[in-house]
Amino acid sequence: TIPTLQRSKPAMAMPPNTSLRRRAQAQLLPGSSGQPLLLDGRDGAAQGQAAPQLPDALAMQALETAVSLALPALEQADETLCSMTEESLADGMETRIAGLRSTLAAVAAQLPSSPSQCEQVARSFEAQRRAVEQDAGTEIGTAITAAEVVCVARVAEAVLNDVCTSLADISREEVEELAEVGLAASRLAVSTAQVAVRRL
C-alpha cells in the first residue's frame, strides 16, 4: 500500500502592518493608555510632552550667597560715603595729587642724563639681551647704543615734566568740584545697587 501524504496546515499569517517589535512592546509593561511604559514610569502616550523641570538648587544657593555678601558690603560703603564731606574728600585728593607729582618728579630726576650714565645703561641692556638670547636659543632684538639711550631719556623726562606741570596747575576749586560730583555719583551708585540687590 502507498502511504498517503498529509499536507501540513499553513501557519497563520501576521497582520500586514504589525511588526514583531511593536507587538512585543504592546505586551510588555502596558500603560494606562495601552502604550508601553517608559523607564521613568511615564505612559508612552505622554512621551511627546516635556518633562517637568526641577528648580536649579545650585543657582538659587549661589544667588543667596551673593546677596548675603553684597548687602553688608553695600551698607558699609553707604555708611562711609555718608560720613564723608566734599571738603574732606577734596583734602584727600589734593594730598594724592601732590604725592603723585612728587613721585613723577623723582622718576624724572633718576633718568640718565650724562654720557657716562647713558653708556652704562646701554651696556646693562646689552647684557640682559644676551642672557635672554642664550636662554631662548634665538636672537632677540638688536643692541641699543648710548645715543639711543639719551634720546629715550630726554623724551621720557619731557613727558614726566609735562605731567608734573599739569598736576601742579590743578586748583583747589577744581578739586572741590571733582570731589562734589564724585561723591554725589558714588552715593547714587551705591543706593541704586542696594535697591537692586534687595529686590533679588
Disulfide bonds with the S-S distance in Angstrom:
none
